[in-house]
Amino acid sequence: MFNVRQAVILAAGVGSRLKGTLDDRPKGFIKLGERAIIEESIAKLIHANITDIVIVTGYCPEFYERLSEKFAVIRTIWNPDFAGSGSMRSFCVASPYINSDFLLLESDLSYEYKALQTLQSSSLGSCILLSGETGSGDEVYVGISGQRVVNMSKKRSDITCLGGELVGISKISQELYRRMINICPKKCKHNRQYHYEDCLTDISDDIAIRYHYIEDLAWTEIDDENQLTRAQEKIYPLIKQRDSGITVAKKGNRYVLLNTGHTATTDTVTQVTFDKAI
């Protein structure tokens, strides 16, 4: 059962550690295969029955605006303070468009479809996705107590009971989102680089944030050259292998997503109309 219809993608970042590779493009437009990773992510979201995708832009917003012309399900909103603020600022900017529980994703991710399938079939109201050890070099470790998330840190020593590594894909309930938005102005006033991970930790005592753990999930963030190389050589080939049942067939000016092997309870064929080919 797919129980969320909206997704929010945080895509405002400059990607300063990939400047030589990006050539004035946002990180989401890195290509590991034939299409940009953001387009692959969108295709998987649509396959998971997401019908409304809000992308919070910042650096080079025109790339995402053009993308919204291809996908009717996409709306973009610009964070004018993208260069000097953390991801919670983008989270707040998106608030006029958020009207239900939603999936939260980062734009610089490449991941297998199982990540979305796990959260979409979950009965938990608010939960974050965790993986096993990746060795990616920029891990965010998540501390747990029982079934609840209690803290997150890039320092393993800060975590008493390790639940796993943060993937960057979460399911956020309306209740949790309202709590996050309510504390954001005060927190951002004292810390301009306030991120959504910080906010989740700050309110974890007051509201239950659960988690789903997938030991061998194929995924990667692409935040620097080392992660890009790892994605190209190791992770993306594995993702392609595992997601071989999901294909994108071009028919005229349309791309048709075909489910040829997954057990997901989606319609067999989903059509996405583009003004021009990707």
PAZAPA-4460 file (N, C-alpha, C; in steps of 0.05 Angstrom, whole numbers, plus 32768, in hexadecimal, padded with zeros to 4 digits):
% residues 278
    n_x    n_y    n_z   ca_x   ca_y   ca_z    c_x    c_y    c_z   seq   type   mol
   8011   7FE8   8000   8000   8000   8000   8011   8019   8000     1      M     A
   800C   802B   7FED   801B   8044   7FEC   800B   805A   7FFA     2      F     A
   8014   8065   8010   8004   8076   8020   800B   8093   8020     3      N     A
   801F   809B   8010   8027   80B7   800E   8026   80BF   7FF0     4      V     A
   801C   80D7   7FEB   801A   80E0   7FCF   802C   80F8   7FC8     5      R     A
   8038   8104   7FDD   8048   811C   7FD9   8065   8117   7FE0     6      Q     A
   8078   8123   7FD2   8094   8122   7FD8   80A0   813E   7FD7     7      A     A
   80B3   8143   7FE9   80C2   815C   7FE9   80DF   8155   7FE5     8      V     A
   80EC   8162   7FD2   8108   815E   7FCC   8118   8178   7FD2     9      I     A
   812B   8176   7FE4   813C   818D   7FEB   8153   818E   7FD7    10      L     A
   8153   81A4   7FC7   8166   81A6   7FB1   8173   81C1   7FAF    11      A     A
   8176   81CF   7FC5   8180   81EB   7FC4   819E   81ED   7FC5    12      A     A
   81AC   81D8   7FCD   81C8   81DA   7FD2   81DA   81E0   7FBA    13      G     A
   81F1   81ED   7FC0   8203   81F5   7FAB   8214   81DE   7FA1    14      V     A
   821B   81CC   7FB2   822D   81B5   7FAA   8249   81BE   7FA6    15      G     A
   8254   81CE   7FB9   826E   81DA   7FB6   8285   81C5   7FB4    16      S     A
   8281   81AD   7FC0   8296   8199   7FBF   8297   818A   7FA4    17      R     A
   8284   8191   7F92   8283   8185   7F78   8285   819A   7F61    18      L     A
   828F   81B1   7F68   828F   81C7   7F55   829C   81C0   7F3A    19      K     A
   82B2   81B1   7F3B   82C0   81AB   7F23   82B1   8197   7F11    20      G     A
   829F   8188   7F1D   8290   8174   7F0F   8275   817F   7F05    21      T     A
   8269   8190   7F15   824D   8198   7F0F   824B   81AC   7EF8    22      L     A
   825F   81BD   7EF4   825E   81D0   7EDE   8245   81E1   7EDF    23      D     A
   8240   81EE   7EF6   8229   8200   7EFA   820F   81F1   7EF7    24      D     A
   820D   81D9   7F01   81F4   81CA   7F03   81EF   81C4   7F20    25      R     A
   81D6   81C0   7F28   81D1   81B6   7F43   81D9   8199   7F45    26      P     A
   81DE   8190   7F5E   81E7   8174   7F62   81D4   815F   7F57    27      K     A
   81BA   8166   7F58   81A6   8153   7F4E   81A9   814C   7F31    28      G     A
   81B8   815C   7F22   81BB   8158   7F05   81D5   8149   7EFE    29      F     A
   81E2   813D   7F12   81F7   812A   7F0C   81EB   8112   7EFE    30      I     A
   81F9   8107   7EEA   81F0   80EF   7EDC   8202   80D8   7EE3    31      K     A
   81F5   80C2   7EEC   8203   80A9   7EEF   81FC   8096   7ED9    32      L     A
   81E4   8099   7ECD   81DB   808A   7EB7   81D3   809D   7EA0    33      G     A
   81BD   8097   7E93   81B4   80A7   7E7C   81A7   80C1   7E85    34      E     A
   819C   80C1   7E9E   818E   80D9   7EA7   8199   80E3   7EC1    35      R     A
   8193   80FC   7EC8   819C   8107   7EE1   8191   80F8   7EF9    36      A     A
   819F   80F8   7F0F   8196   80E8   7F26   817B   80F3   7F30    37      I     A
   8176   810D   7F2E   815D   8118   7F37   8146   810D   7F26    38      I     A
   814A   810A   7F0C   8135   80FF   7EFA   8130   80E2   7F00    39      E     A
   8145   80D3   7F06   8141   80B7   7F0E   8131   80B5   7F28    40      E     A
   8137   80C8   7F3B   8129   80C8   7F54   810B   80CF   7F50    41      S     A
   8106   80E2   7F3F   80EA   80EA   7F39   80DB   80D2   7F2C    42      I     A
   80E8   80C4   7F19   80DB   80AD   7F0C   80D4   8098   7F21    43      A     A
   80E5   8094   7F34   80DF   8080   7F49   80C9   8089   7F5C    44      K     A
   80C9   80A3   7F61   80B3   80AE   7F72   8098   80AB   7F64    45      L     A
   8097   80B0   7F4A   807E   80AD   7F3C   8076   8090   7F3B    46      I     A
   8089   807E   7F38   8084   8061   7F39   8079   8059   7F54    47      H     A
   8080   8067   7F69   8076   8061   7F84   805D   8070   7F8A    48      A     A
   804F   807A   7F75   8035   8087   7F78   8036   80A3   7F84    49      N     A
   804D   80B0   7F83   804E   80CC   7F8B   8043   80DD   7F74    50      I     A
   8030   80EE   7F7B   8022   80FE   7F66   8028   811C   7F69    51      T     A
   8037   8124   7F7D   803D   8141   7F82   8059   8142   7F8D    52      D     A
   806B   814E   7F7D   8087   8150   7F85   808F   816E   7F87    53      I     A
   8096   8176   7F9F   809F   8192   7FA4   80BD   8192   7FA6    54      V     A
   80CA   81A2   7F95   80E7   81A4   7F95   80EF   81C0   7F9F    55      I     A
   80FD   81C1   7FB5   8107   81DB   7FC0   8122   81E1   7FB3    56      V     A
   8123   81F6   7FA3   813B   81FC   7F94   814A   8213   7FA1    57      T     A
   8163   8217   7F97   8174   822D   7FA1   8187   8233   7F8B    58      G     A
   819E   8225   7F8B   81B3   8228   7F77   81A9   821F   7F5C    59      Y     A
   81AC   8230   7F48   81A4   8229   7F2C   8187   821F   7F2B    60      C     A
   8173   822E   7F34   8158   8224   7F35   814C   821E   7F19    61      P     A
   8157   822A   7F05   814C   8227   7EEA   814D   8209   7EE1    62      E     A
   8160   81FA   7EEB   8162   81DE   7EE3   8149   81CF   7EED    63      F     A
   8141   81D5   7F05   8129   81C7   7F10   8110   81D2   7F04    64      Y     A
   8110   81EC   7EFE   80F8   81F8   7EF1   80F3   81EB   7ED6    65      E     A
   8109   81E6   7EC7   8105   81D8   7EAD   80FC   81BB   7EB1    66      R     A
   8105   81AF   7EC7   80FC   8194   7ECD   80DE   8194   7ED3    67      L     A
   80D5   81A9   7EE0   80B8   81AA   7EE7   80A7   81AD   7ECE    68      S     A
   80B3   81B6   7EB8   80A4   81B8   7E9F   80A1   819C   7E92    69      E     A
   80B3   818A   7E99   80B2   816F   7E8E   809F   815E   7E9E    70      K     A
   809F   8161   7EB8   808F   8150   7ECA   8078   8161   7ED5    71      F     A
   8060   8159   7ECF   8049   8168   7ED8   8045   8166   7EF7    72      A     A
   8052   8152   7F03   804E   814E   7F20   8061   815F   7F31    73      V     A
   8073   816E   7F24   8087   817E   7F32   807F   819B   7F35    74      I     A
   8083   81A5   7F4E   8081   81C2   7F53   809B   81CA   7F60    75      R     A
   80A5   81E2   7F59   80BE   81EC   7F65   80B9   8205   7F75    76      T     A
   80C9   8208   7F8A   80C8   8221   7F9A   80E5   8228   7FA1    77      I     A
   80EC   8241   7F9F   8107   824A   7FA2   810D   8253   7FBE    78      W     A
   8123   824B   7FC9   812D   8254   7FE3   8141   826A   7FDE    79      N     A
   813A   8284   7FE1   814D   8299   7FDB   8165   829B   7FED    80      P     A
   8164   828D   8004   817A   828E   8017   818A   8274   8015    81      D     A
   818A   8267   7FFE   8197   824C   7FFC   81B4   824C   8002    82      F     A
   81C3   8262   7FFC   81E0   8262   7FFF   81E8   8265   801C    83      A     A
   81D7   8270   802D   81DF   8276   8048   81CF   8267   805D    84      G     A
   81C0   8253   8056   81AF   8246   8069   81B1   8227   8067    85      S     A
   81A7   821A   807C   81A6   81FD   807B   818C   81F3   806F    86      G     A
   8189   81D8   806F   8172   81CC   8061   8157   81D2   806F    87      S     A
   8157   81DA   8088   813E   81E0   8095   8132   81F9   808A    88      M     A
   8142   820B   8080   8137   8223   8072   8127   821A   805A    89      R     A
   8132   8208   804A   8124   81FE   8033   810A   81EF   803B    90      S     A
   810C   81E1   8051   80F5   81D3   805C   80DE   81E6   8062    91      F     A
   80E5   81FD   806D   80D1   8212   8074   80C6   821F   805A    92      C     A
   80D7   8224   8047   80CF   8230   802E   80B9   821F   8020    93      V     A
   80BB   8205   8023   80A8   81F3   8016   808D   81F2   8023    94      A     A
   8089   81FE   803A   8071   81FA   8049   8057   8202   803B    95      S     A
   8056   8216   8029   803D   821C   801B   8033   8205   8009    96      P     A
   8046   81F4   8001   803E   81DE   7FEF   8039   81C4   7FFD    97      Y     A
   803F   81C2   8016   803D   81A8   8024   8021   81A7   8032    98      I     A
   8012   8192   802A   7FF7   8190   8033   7FEF   8174   803D    99      N     A
   8003   8163   8041   7FFE   8148   8049   8018   813B   8054   100      S     A
   8016   8123   805D   802F   8114   8063   803F   8112   8049   101      D     A
   8059   8111   804B   8069   8111   8032   8083   8102   8036   102      F     A
   808F   80FB   8020   80AA   80F0   801F   80BE   8107   801C   103      L     A
   80D3   8107   802C   80E8   811B   802A   8101   810E   801F   104      L     A
   810C   811B   800A   8124   8111   7FFE   8138   8127   7FF9   105      L     A
   8151   811F   7FF7   8166   8131   7FEF   816B   812D   7FD1   106      E     A
   8174   8142   7FC4   8176   8141   7FA6   818E   8133   7F9C   107      S     A
   81A2   812F   7FAD   81BB   8124   7FA3   81BE   8106   7FA9   108      D     A
   81A7   80F8   7FA9   81A6   80DC   7FB0   81A2   80CB   7F97   109      L     A
   81AF   80B3   7F97   81A9   809E   7F84   81A2   8086   7F95   110      S     A
   818C   8079   7F90   8183   8064   7FA2   8172   804F   7F93   111      Y     A
   8170   8038   7F9F   815F   8023   7F93   8142   8028   7F9B   112      E     A
   8130   801E   7F8B   8113   8023   7F8F   8109   8018   7FAA   113      Y     A
   8116   8004   7FB4   810D   7FF8   7FCE   810C   800D   7FE4   114      K     A
   811C   8022   7FE2   811C   8037   7FF6   8100   8044   7FF8   115      A     A
   80F5   804B   7FE1   80DB   8057   7FE1   80C5   8043   7FE8   116      L     A
   80C8   802B   7FDD   80B4   8016   7FE2   80B2   8010   8000   117      Q     A
   80C8   8010   800E   80C8   800B   802B   80B8   8020   803A   118      T     A
   80BE   8039   8035   80B0   804F   8043   8093   8051   803B   119      L     A
   808D   804C   8021   8072   804F   8018   8060   8038   8022   120      Q     A
   806B   8022   8029   805B   800C   8033   805B   800B   8052   121      S     A
   8068   801E   805E   806B   801E   807B   8051   802A   8088   122      S     A
   804A   801E   809F   8033   8028   80AE   803B   803E   80C2   123      S     A
   8055   8044   80C4   805F   8058   80D6   8059   8074   80CB   124      L     A
   8051   8086   80DD   804A   80A1   80D4   8062   80B1   80CB   125      G     A
   8076   80B3   80DC   808F   80C1   80D6   80A6   80AE   80DA   126      S     A
   80B7   80AB   80C5   80CD   8098   80C8   80E3   80A0   80B4   127      C     A
   80FC   809A   80BC   8112   80A0   80AA   811F   8085   80A2   128      I     A
   812B   8086   808B   8137   806D   8080   8154   806C   8087   129      L     A
   815C   8055   8091   8178   8050   8099   8183   8038   8089   130      L     A
   819D   803A   8085   81AB   8023   8077   81C1   8018   8089   131      S     A
   81CD   8003   8080   81E4   7FF8   808E   81FC   8009   8087   132      G     A
   8214   8000   8090   822C   800F   808C   8233   8012   806E   133      E     A
   8239   802B   8066   823F   8030   804A   825C   8036   8044   134      T     A
   826A   8041   8057   8286   8049   8053   8288   8060   803F   135      G     A
   8274   8070   803D   8273   8086   8028   8285   809D   802F   136      S     A
   828D   80A0   8048   829F   80B6   804F   8291   80CF   805A   137      G     A
   8277   80D0   8058   8268   80E8   8062   824F   80DF   8070   138      D     A
   8251   80CA   807F   823A   80BD   808B   822C   80CF   80A1   139      E     A
   8212   80CD   80A2   8203   80D7   80B9   81F8   80BF   80C8   140      V     A
   8202   80BC   80E1   81FA   80A6   80F2   81E1   80AD   8102   141      Y     A
   81D0   8099   8105   81B6   809E   8112   81B5   808D   812C   142      V     A
   81B1   809B   8142   81AE   808D   815C   8191   8087   8161   143      G     A
   818C   806F   816D   8171   8067   8173   816E   805E   8190   144      I     A
   8155   805D   8199   814E   8051   81B2   8135   8041   81AE   145      S     A
   8136   8027   81AE   811F   8017   81A7   8118   801C   8189   146      G     A
   8100   8024   8185   80F6   8029   8169   80F7   8047   8162   147      Q     A
   8103   8057   8173   8103   8074   816E   811F   807F   8168   148      R     A
   811F   8093   8157   8138   80A2   8151   813D   80B6   8167   149      V     A
   8156   80B7   8171   815C   80CA   8186   8171   80DF   817F   150      V     A
   8183   80D9   816D   8196   80ED   8164   81A4   80E5   814A   151      N     A
   81B1   80F9   813E   81C0   80F4   8126   81DA   8104   8127   152      M     A
   81EF   80F9   811B   8209   8107   811C   821C   80FB   8107   153      S     A
   822E   810B   80FD   8243   8101   80EB   825A   80F5   80FB   154      K     A
   8258   80F8   8116   826C   80EC   8127   8261   80D2   8133   155      K     A
   826D   80BC   812D   8263   80A2   8138   8264   80A2   8156   156      R     A
   8277   80B0   8162   8279   80B1   817F   8262   80BE   818D   157      S     A
   8252   80CE   817E   823B   80DB   818A   8223   80C9   818D   158      D     A
   8225   80B1   8181   820E   809F   8180   8212   8088   8194   159      I     A
   81FF   8086   81A7   8201   8071   81BB   81F7   8056   81AF   160      T     A
   81E0   8056   81A3   81D5   803E   8197   81D0   8043   8179   161      C     A
   81E0   8038   8168   81DF   803E   814C   81C8   802F   813E   162      L     A
   81B7   803E   8130   81A1   8032   8121   81A9   802D   8104   163      G     A
   81BB   803D   80FA   81C3   803B   80DE   81CC   8056   80D3   164      G     A
   81CF   8057   80B9   81D7   8070   80AC   81BF   807D   809F   165      E     A
   81BE   8098   80A1   81A8   80A7   8095   81AA   80A6   8076   166      L     A
   8195   809E   8069   8194   809C   804C   818E   80B7   803F   167      V     A
   817C   80C6   804B   8173   80DF   8040   8158   80DD   8033   168      G     A
   8149   80C8   803A   812D   80C4   8031   811D   80BE   804A   169      I     A
   8108   80CE   804F   80F8   80CC   8067   80DB   80CF   8061   170      S     A
   80CA   80C6   8073   80AD   80CB   8072   80A6   80DD   8089   171      K     A
   809B   80F4   8082   8095   8109   8096   8077   810D   8098   172      I     A
   806C   810A   80B0   8050   810F   80B4   804A   812C   80B7   173      S     A
   8031   8134   80B4   802A   8150   80B7   8030   8159   80D4   174      Q     A
   802B   8148   80E7   8030   8150   8103   804E   8156   8107   175      E     A
   805F   8145   80FD   807C   8149   80FF   8084   8162   80F0   176      L     A
   807A   8166   80D9   8081   817D   80C9   807A   8197   80D7   177      Y     A
   8062   8198   80E3   805A   81B0   80F1   806D   81B6   8108   178      R     A
   8075   81A1   8117   8088   81A5   812D   80A2   81B0   8123   179      R     A
   80AC   81A6   810D   80C5   81AF   8101   80C3   81CC   80F9   180      M     A
   80AE   81D3   80EB   80AA   81EE   80E2   80A8   8202   80F9   181      I     A
   809B   81F9   810F   8096   820B   8126   80B0   8213   8134   182      N     A
   80C3   8200   8135   80DC   8207   8143   80F2   8212   8131   183      I     A
   80ED   8211   8117   8101   8219   8104   810A   8237   8107   184      C     A
   80F7   824A   8109   8101   8266   810A   8114   826B   8121   185      P     A
   810E   8261   8139   811F   8265   8150   813A   8258   814C   186      K     A
   813A   823F   8142   8153   8231   813E   8164   823D   8129   187      K     A
   8158   8246   8113   8167   8252   80FD   8172   826D   8104   188      C     A
   8165   827B   8117   816F   8295   8120   818A   8292   812D   189      K     A
   818E   827C   813B   81A7   8277   814A   81BB   8266   813A   190      H     A
   81B1   8259   8125   81C2   8247   8115   81B8   8247   80F8   191      N     A
   81C5   8258   80E8   81BB   825A   80CC   81BF   8240   80BC   192      R     A
   81D2   8230   80C4   81D7   8216   80B7   81C8   8200   80C6   193      Q     A
   81AE   8205   80CB   819E   81F2   80D9   8191   81DF   80C5   194      Y     A
   8196   81C5   80C8   818D   81B1   80B5   8176   81A0   80BF   195      H     A
   8168   8194   80AD   8150   8184   80B6   8158   816D   80C8   196      Y     A
   8170   8162   80C5   8179   814D   80D7   817C   8158   80F3   197      E     A
   8186   8170   80F6   8188   817D   8110   816D   8180   811D   198      D     A
   815A   8188   810D   813F   818D   8116   8132   8173   811F   199      C     A
   8135   815E   8110   812A   8144   8118   8135   813B   8133   200      L     A
   814F   813F   8137   815B   8138   8151   8150   8149   8167   201      T     A
   814C   8163   8162   8143   8176   8177   8127   816F   8181   202      D     A
   8116   8164   816F   80FA   815F   8178   80F5   8141   817D   203      I     A
   8109   8131   817B   8105   8114   817E   80FC   810C   819A   204      S     A
   8100   811D   81AE   80F6   8117   81C9   80D8   811B   81CB   205      D     A
   80CE   812E   81BA   80B2   8136   81BD   809F   8127   81AA   206      D     A
   80AA   811D   8194   8099   810F   8181   80A8   80F7   8176   207      I     A
   809A   80E1   8174   80A7   80C8   816C   80AF   80C8   814F   208      A     A
   80C9   80C4   814A   80D3   80C1   812F   80DE   80A5   812D   209      I     A
   80D2   8095   811C   80DA   8079   8119   80EE   8076   8102   210      R     A
   80F5   805D   80FD   8108   8059   80E7   8103   803E   80DA   211      Y     A
   810C   803B   80C2   810E   8021   80B4   812B   801D   80AC   212      H     A
   8134   8005   80B1   8150   7FFE   80AC   8152   7FE9   8096   213      Y     A
   8162   7FF0   8081   8167   7FDD   806C   8185   7FD8   806B   214      I     A
   818E   7FC2   8073   81AB   7FBC   8075   81BA   7FC1   805B   215      E     A
   81B0   7FB5   8046   81C0   7FB5   802D   81B4   7FC8   8017   216      D     A
   81A7   7FDD   801F   819B   7FEF   800C   81B1   7FFB   7FFA   217      L     A
   81AB   7FFB   7FE0   81BE   8007   7FCC   81B6   8025   7FC9   218      A     A
   81C8   8036   7FD3   81C2   8053   7FD1   81DC   8062   7FD5   219      W     A
   81DC   807B   7FCD   81F3   808D   7FD2   81EA   80AA   7FD1   220      T     A
   81F6   80BA   7FE1   81F5   80D7   7FDE   820E   80DE   7FCD   221      E     A
   820B   80F3   7FBE   8222   80FC   7FAE   8228   8119   7FB5   222      I     A
   823B   811C   7FC7   8242   8136   7FD3   825E   813E   7FCD   223      D     A
   826F   812C   7FC3   828B   8133   7FBD   8295   811F   7FA7   224      D     A
   82AD   8123   7F9F   82B9   8113   7F89   82BB   80F6   7F91   225      E     A
   82C3   80F0   7FA9   82C6   80D5   7FB2   82AB   80C6   7FB1   226      N     A
   8296   80D3   7FBA   827B   80C7   7FB9   8272   80C3   7F9C   227      Q     A
   8279   80D6   7F8B   8272   80D3   7F6F   827F   80BB   7F62   228      L     A
   8299   80B7   7F68   82A7   80A0   7F5D   829B   8086   7F68   229      T     A
   8296   8086   7F82   828A   806E   7F8E   826F   8068   7F82   230      R     A
   825F   807D   7F7C   8245   8079   7F70   8248   806D   7F54   231      A     A
   825A   8078   7F44   825E   806F   7F29   8268   8052   7F27   232      Q     A
   827B   804B   7F38   8288   8032   7F36   827A   801B   7F46   233      E     A
   826D   8022   7F5B   8262   800D   7F6D   8244   800E   7F71   234      K     A
   823A   8025   7F78   821E   8026   7F81   820A   8026   7F6A   235      I     A
   820F   8037   7F56   81FB   8039   7F41   81F8   801F   7F31   236      Y     A
   820D   8011   7F2B   8209   7FF7   7F1D   81F8   7FE4   7F2D   237      P     A
   81FA   7FE5   7F48   81EA   7FD4   7F59   81CD   7FDD   7F59   238      L     A
   81C8   7FF7   7F59   81AD   8002   7F57   81A0   7FF9   7F3D   239      I     A
   81AE   7FFC   7F27   81A4   7FF4   7F0D   819C   7FD6   7F0D   240      K     A
   81AD   7FC6   7F19   81A7   7FAA   7F1A   818E   7FA4   7F2A   241      Q     A
   818C   7FB0   7F41   8175   7FAB   7F52   815B   7FB7   7F48   242      R     A
   815D   7FCD   7F39   8145   7FDA   7F2F   8140   7FD3   7F11   243      D     A
   814B   7FBD   7F08   8147   7FB6   7EEC   812A   7FB1   7EE5   244      S     A
   8119   7FAB   7EF9   80FD   7FA7   7EF3   80EE   7FC0   7EED   245      G     A
   80FA   7FD7   7EF2   80ED   7FF1   7EEC   80FB   7FFD   7ED4   246      I     A
   80ED   8000   7EBE   80F9   800B   7EA6   80EA   8023   7E9D   247      T     A
   80F7   8034   7E8E   80EB   804D   7E84   80EC   804B   7E65   248      V     A
   80D5   8048   7E59   80D4   8045   7E3C   80CB   805F   7E2F   249      A     A
   80D9   8068   7E1A   80D2   8081   7E0C   80BE   807A   7DF6   250      K     A
   80A8   8089   7DF5   8094   8086   7DE0   808D   80A2   7DD7   251      K     A
   8097   80AA   7DC0   8093   80C5   7DB7   809E   80D9   7DC9   252      G     A
   808E   80EC   7DD3   8098   8100   7DE6   8090   80F9   7E03   253      N     A
   808A   80DF   7E07   8083   80D6   7E22   8097   80C1   7E2C   254      R     A
   8099   80C0   7E46   80A8   80AA   7E53   8094   809A   7E63   255      Y     A
   8095   8080   7E5F   8082   806E   7E6C   8091   805D   7E80   256      V     A
   808A   805D   7E99   8096   804D   7EAD   8089   8032   7EAE   257      L     A
   8098   801D   7EAB   808D   8002   7EAA   8096   7FF2   7EC2   258      L     A
   8083   7FE6   7ED0   808A   7FD4   7EE6   808A   7FB8   7EDB   259      N     A
   80A2   7FAD   7ED8   80A4   7F92   7ECC   80AD   7F7D   7EDF   260      T     A
   80B0   7F84   7EF9   80B9   7F6F   7F0A   80B4   7F74   7F28   261      G     A
   80B1   7F8E   7F30   80AF   7F94   7F4C   8094   7F8B   7F57   262      H     A
   8093   7F87   7F71   807B   7F7E   7F7E   806B   7F96   7F88   263      T     A
   8074   7FAE   7F83   8066   7FC6   7F8D   804A   7FC6   7F82   264      A     A
   8037   7FD0   7F93   801B   7FD0   7F8B   8014   7FEA   7F7C   265      T     A
   8022   7FF0   7F67   801C   8007   7F56   800E   7FFD   7F3D   266      T     A
   8003   8010   7F2E   7FF8   8008   7F14   800E   7FFD   7F03   267      D     A
   8008   7FED   7EF0   801C   7FE0   7EE0   802B   7FF5   7ECF   268      T     A
   801C   8009   7EC5   8028   801D   7EB3   8021   8038   7EBD   269      V     A
   8035   804A   7EC0   8031   8065   7EC7   803C   8076   7EB1   270      T     A
   802D   8089   7EA7   8036   809A   7E91   803D   80B6   7E9C   271      Q     A
   8054   80C0   7E93   805D   80DA   7E9A   8062   80EA   7E80   272      V     A
   8055   8100   7E7D   8058   8110   7E64   806D   8125   7E66   273      T     A
   807E   8128   7E52   8093   813C   7E51   808E   814E   7E39   274      F     A
   8096   8167   7E3C   8095   817A   7E25   80AA   8173   7E11   275      D     A
   80C0   8168   7E1B   80D6   815F   7E09   80E4   8148   7E16   276      K     A
   80F2   8139   7E07   8100   8122   7E11   8116   812A   7E25   277      A     A
   811B   8119   7E38   8131   811D   7E4B   814B   811A   7E3D   278      I     A
***
